[in-house]
Amino acid sequence: MESGSAIRAFTALAAALVLAACGGGGGGQAAAPSGSLEKTTLTIGVSPTPSSAPVFIADRKGFFKAEGLTIKTEIIQAPQTIMPKILNGAIDVFKGSYVSLINIQDSGAAKLKILSDSLQGAPGIAGVVVRKDSPLQTPEDLKDKTIAVNSLNNLGTMSMSAHLKAYEVTPKQVKFVAIDFQAQLAALTNEQVDAAWMVEPFLSAAQQAGARLLLDTNTGPTDALPIDGWAGTEEWVSRHPNTAAAFQRAVSKAQRLAATSRAELAEVVPLYTQTPKQAVMTMAMGTFPTSLNAKRIQRVADLMFEFGYLKDKVDVASMVVPEPRQS
């Protein structure tokens, strides 16, 4: 009797453990044992743009919780503006344009590791706008003009450089000034600047307010250009390999949802931007890649070298952390 009871008890316990392992929080994936994670609470730097959506999807769907992670988010404009926080560990993982990430790597300000891809460009998601009554009619007219960008020597300036080249306008023949996306429309309206490089959702809002699109910077030489991704410092990743892998797994699952469901994006983008849900459903959106491909991102580094952003050529493959196998 005692032997039979012990066997039944063991069987019940085993079944319970199997069910617990299959349960997972929100995402149906077993949570990573908290003891295996070097850090369980992460502060993540996000930008107020749709490409940050996968982190918010992963949080709402329980994908981070399933990995044993709790996240906090902080809105940033570009990694360069918060380097002290990145270097002292106040921000663990952050999103930046690939131009930003590669610039930081090349400058020696920090050695970075790319953990996950976020967004690939598509027509309509970024461009240069001017006032409705502006005399500027073609990209060639931007010569000797002042253009607002969210940060200097970044995606906006490089994308414009690639396009202006066709009009024989060099980067030195325009004046770029750094103005946060949220303040660019006012700067344009008040004639502080002649033009502004904006991304969605700011681009749509500016056009609805009367601004005129002068140049789409995700066509031609920058068609389908990789836009941004998630990264951490090399030191942080080496000290937190299990945590980094847990972040990658959670975001990878969310990335697949972002790639296939506009409704999922519409649920989260209004949480950290002022964009209404309906606008998210209809505005131009880039592509959310479902794999991390160094060769694809290398195209950005090559353009940066062409336009003098880099002292030396950068091998993007050396910056990429291989994606872990989903558990």
ZAMARGU-4260 file (C-alpha; in steps of 0.2 Angstrom, whole numbers, plus 5000, padded with zeros to 4 digits):
<rodrens>
0) 5000/5000/5000 | 5013/5012/5005 | 5023/5008/4989 | 5008/5011/4978 | 5004/5027/4987
5) 5021/5033/4985 | 5021/5029/4966 | 5004/5038/4964 | 5011/5053/4973 | 5026/5054/4963
10) 5016/5052/4947 | 5004/5067/4953 | 5020/5077/4957 | 5028/5074/4940 | 5011/5079/4931
15) 5010/5095/4941 | 5028/5099/4937 | 5025/5096/4918 | 5009/5107/4919 | 5019/5121/4928
20) 5033/5120/4915 | 5020/5122/4901 | 5010/5136/4908 | 5022/5151/4907 | 5016/5169/4910
25) 5005/5176/4896 | 5016/5169/4882 | 5014/5151/4885 | 5033/5149/4887 | 5041/5142/4903
30) 5049/5156/4913 | 5067/5155/4915 | 5073/5150/4932 | 5076/5167/4941 | 5092/5160/4948
35) 5099/5158/4931 | 5097/5176/4927 | 5111/5188/4932 | 5098/5202/4933 | 5079/5202/4933
40) 5074/5220/4932 | 5079/5229/4916 | 5078/5248/4912 | 5076/5249/4893 | 5078/5265/4883
45) 5064/5267/4870 | 5061/5280/4857 | 5043/5287/4854 | 5041/5279/4838 | 5032/5263/4832
50) 5048/5253/4831 | 5049/5252/4850 | 5032/5243/4849 | 5039/5225/4851 | 5046/5229/4869
55) 5028/5235/4874 | 5020/5220/4866 | 5032/5208/4875 | 5028/5216/4891 | 5009/5216/4889
60) 5009/5198/4882 | 5019/5192/4897 | 5034/5187/4886 | 5046/5196/4898 | 5038/5188/4913
65) 5039/5171/4906 | 5058/5174/4905 | 5059/5180/4923 | 5061/5198/4918 | 5053/5214/4924
70) 5055/5229/4913 | 5055/5248/4915 | 5055/5260/4900 | 5063/5277/4898 | 5060/5288/4883
75) 5076/5293/4874 | 5079/5302/4857 | 5095/5294/4853 | 5108/5283/4863 | 5121/5297/4861
80) 5111/5308/4872 | 5111/5296/4887 | 5128/5289/4886 | 5132/5292/4904 | 5117/5281/4909
85) 5122/5268/4897 | 5140/5267/4903 | 5135/5267/4922 | 5122/5254/4920 | 5107/5265/4923
90) 5100/5259/4907 | 5103/5241/4902 | 5096/5239/4885 | 5092/5253/4872 | 5085/5256/4855
95) 5095/5266/4843 | 5096/5269/4824 | 5109/5258/4817 | 5118/5274/4812 | 5119/5278/4831
100) 5125/5261/4836 | 5138/5260/4823 | 5144/5278/4826 | 5146/5274/4844 | 5156/5259/4840
105) 5167/5268/4828 | 5170/5283/4840 | 5176/5272/4854 | 5163/5279/4866 | 5157/5261/4870
110) 5159/5244/4862 | 5141/5239/4858 | 5132/5222/4855 | 5116/5221/4844 | 5103/5210/4852
115) 5088/5211/4841 | 5083/5220/4825 | 5068/5231/4826 | 5063/5240/4810 | 5067/5240/4792
120) 5062/5255/4781 | 5048/5257/4769 | 5041/5271/4759 | 5031/5284/4769 | 5038/5281/4786
125) 5051/5295/4786 | 5054/5311/4776 | 5058/5329/4774 | 5044/5341/4776 | 5042/5360/4773
130) 5029/5373/4777 | 5014/5373/4765 | 5019/5390/4758 | 5037/5386/4757 | 5046/5391/4741
135) 5056/5375/4742 | 5050/5363/4729 | 5063/5350/4726 | 5077/5342/4736 | 5089/5353/4727
140) 5082/5368/4735 | 5088/5362/4752 | 5105/5369/4748 | 5111/5382/4761 | 5095/5379/4771
145) 5092/5374/4789 | 5085/5357/4792 | 5079/5350/4809 | 5084/5332/4814 | 5081/5323/4830
150) 5100/5321/4832 | 5115/5325/4822 | 5126/5313/4812 | 5112/5300/4813 | 5099/5291/4802
155) 5091/5307/4796 | 5106/5316/4791 | 5113/5300/4782 | 5097/5296/4773 | 5096/5314/4767
160) 5114/5314/4762 | 5111/5298/4751 | 5096/5307/4742 | 5104/5324/4741 | 5119/5316/4732
165) 5108/5314/4716 | 5105/5333/4716 | 5123/5337/4718 | 5120/5344/4736 | 5133/5338/4749
170) 5130/5337/4768 | 5141/5352/4770 | 5130/5363/4760 | 5115/5361/4772 | 5114/5365/4790
175) 5107/5352/4801 | 5101/5357/4819 | 5095/5345/4832 | 5077/5347/4838 | 5067/5333/4847
180) 5054/5325/4836 | 5040/5332/4847 | 5046/5350/4845 | 5050/5350/4826 | 5033/5355/4819
185) 5033/5371/4830 | 5050/5375/4825 | 5045/5373/4806 | 5029/5383/4809 | 5038/5397/4818
190) 5051/5397/4804 | 5066/5393/4815 | 5070/5380/4802 | 5067/5379/4783 | 5063/5360/4784
195) 5062/5345/4796 | 5066/5327/4794 | 5052/5317/4803 | 5047/5299/4806 | 5030/5292/4809
200) 5019/5296/4819 | 5026/5314/4818 | 5027/5314/4799 | 5008/5311/4797 | 5004/5323/4811
205) 5014/5337/4802 | 5006/5333/4786 | 4989/5334/4793 | 4993/5351/4801 | 4998/5357/4783
210) 5016/5353/4781 | 5021/5347/4764 | 5032/5332/4760 | 5047/5337/4750 | 5057/5321/4751
215) 5053/5303/4756 | 5069/5296/4763 | 5065/5278/4762 | 5065/5276/4743 | 5079/5274/4730
220) 5096/5273/4738 | 5088/5270/4755 | 5074/5258/4750 | 5071/5245/4763 | 5086/5251/4773
225) 5088/5243/4791 | 5082/5257/4803 | 5085/5253/4821 | 5088/5239/4833 | 5091/5234/4852
230) 5108/5234/4859 | 5118/5234/4875 | 5136/5237/4879 | 5149/5223/4876 | 5153/5224/4895
235) 5134/5222/4900 | 5131/5208/4888 | 5147/5198/4894 | 5141/5201/4912 | 5123/5196/4909
240) 5123/5183/4895 | 5108/5174/4902 | 5098/5190/4904 | 5103/5196/4887 | 5097/5179/4879
245) 5080/5181/4889 | 5078/5198/4882 | 5081/5192/4865 | 5069/5177/4866 | 5055/5189/4873
250) 5057/5202/4860 | 5059/5190/4846 | 5041/5183/4850 | 5034/5200/4851 | 5043/5205/4834
255) 5034/5191/4825 | 5017/5198/4832 | 5022/5216/4826 | 5027/5209/4809 | 5010/5201/4806
260) 4997/5211/4816 | 4994/5229/4814 | 4981/5227/4828 | 4994/5222/4840 | 5004/5238/4836
265) 4988/5249/4838 | 4986/5242/4855 | 5003/5248/4861 | 5009/5263/4851 | 4997/5275/4859
270) 5004/5270/4876 | 5020/5279/4873 | 5016/5291/4859 | 5002/5303/4857 | 4996/5294/4842
275) 4978/5288/4842 | 4974/5270/4839 | 4965/5273/4823 | 4980/5283/4816 | 4991/5268/4820
280) 4980/5257/4810 | 4981/5267/4794 | 4998/5276/4794 | 5013/5270/4784 | 5023/5257/4794
285) 5040/5249/4791 | 5044/5231/4791 | 5048/5221/4807 | 5061/5208/4803 | 5059/5192/4812
290) 5078/5188/4811 | 5094/5197/4815 | 5104/5198/4800 | 5122/5206/4800 | 5124/5206/4781
295) 5108/5216/4780 | 5113/5229/4793 | 5131/5230/4785 | 5123/5240/4771 | 5120/5254/4784
300) 5139/5254/4789 | 5144/5254/4771 | 5133/5270/4768 | 5140/5278/4783 | 5158/5275/4777
305) 5154/5282/4760 | 5148/5299/4768 | 5162/5300/4780 | 5153/5296/4796 | 5166/5283/4800
310) 5185/5283/4802 | 5186/5265/4797 | 5175/5252/4790 | 5165/5243/4803 | 5161/5224/4802
315) 5143/5223/4809 | 5145/5204/4811 | 5157/5207/4825 | 5143/5218/4834 | 5129/5205/4833
320) 5125/5193/4847 | 5118/5177/4839 | 5100/5174/4843 | 5097/5160/4856 | 5086/5145/4852
325) 5068/5148/4858 | 5065/5137/4873
</rodrens>
